[in-house]
Amino acid sequence: MPQHPSTTAATPSVHTCAWQVFWIFLRLGLTSFGGPVAHLGYFRDEFVQRRQWLTEHSYADLVALCQFLPGPASSQVGMALGLMRAGMPGALAAWLGFTLPSALVLALLGLGLAGGYAVLPAGAIHGLKVVAVAVVAQAVWGMARSLCVGRAKVTLMALACCAVLLVPGVWGQVGVMLAAGGAGWWLFGRGRAAAPEAPIGAPIGLQVPLRKRTGTLLLLVFATLLVLLPLAAQLWPVSLLAVVDAFYRVGALVFGGGHVVLPLLQAEVVGPGWVSADAFLAGYGATQAVPGPLFTFAAFLGASMQVWPGGWLGAVVCLVAIFVPSFLLVAGALPFWEPLRRNPHAQAALAGVNAAVVGLLLAALYNPVWTSAIRGGADFGLALTAFVALVFWRAPPWAVVLACGVGSAVLAAWL
């Protein structure tokens, strides 16, 4: 059967060396400030407009798939682009290039804090905690405007926020998202028609160098690890297994983008005492100042851990463990996405999950972000200024983080 020419740019017939993919994504990893939404804009400019690797229609399909799956959407889009261009080595090269710059910086910062070195003044570290308030508030603001339209979705958001505050912990959050998915299926799925078929001559989907059999195998590996890692951690209570299980589970269960990883990771690493609450929030604030994916926060946590493995080994273990679910899911789901995206019930369940995600993030804004960072009027004023700069002045996040760190250090010295 002949292929439509508009889809051939995404097929493996156009050969690109994995090293070429790595260098392209390394440049993006060094320059892509602004968070997941900005990353998707950078990718569109680079691969749709400049390099013409795929069409607008195919790129929109790819973004829709990665937003449907749990995990960091921008990193998953990058993995999928590398996969479609250079196979499995291309997917690994895209992930490594996009992730490496910020992961190295954050691991070095984590090593400094774990070693007791004054890598930053105390006032500047507190400023990183304060700017986390503004960053999370910006995420709540932006996500609520797009994902919580209408009384039903706002109500789901509020109920999810209250439930997560009343039942803290990972499984409480997962239970809330599952319940919201069921509520979305019931509230929004009735009477919805399937998405119309593409017209004749239009690109009808993504062309990937994987068969459905391979996709099924990768999805089975994902599910098997999700079930067996907690069992292994209980049978063999060693810190390495516990760390791998925690970060794999977080990477497998995060819906709604990189910022939502905050409450899940906080429950996993601060609760057991692996990382202090102050170090956790300081690292999260520092993550806003570097380019690339927010999930590289895992490298900071791994490097600063008080249990084995820590240091460089901990950074590598945590970074790989949190990204492995994304790789398995996006590679496994790509061959099945075309029929799934037309299913009205799947779309309705996802609408409910997305509304609950906003509530989960709102709960995280209160605890631990607000309760740990805002100690008085000066902190509130600094956080409010950072929020206005991010939301209304459209200031780049790295500049806001830098200004808050300097401003907090000055206030600490002056007051």
Helices and strands as residue ranges (DSSP letters): G 5-10, H 18-31, H 36-43, I 44-50, H 56-68, H 73-114, H 122-147, H 151-166, H 170-188, H 212-235, H 239-253, G 258-260, H 261-265, I 266-270, H 277-287, G 294-296, H 297-304, H 311-333, G 334-336, H 337-340, H 344-364, I 365-370, H 371-373, H 377-391, H 397-414
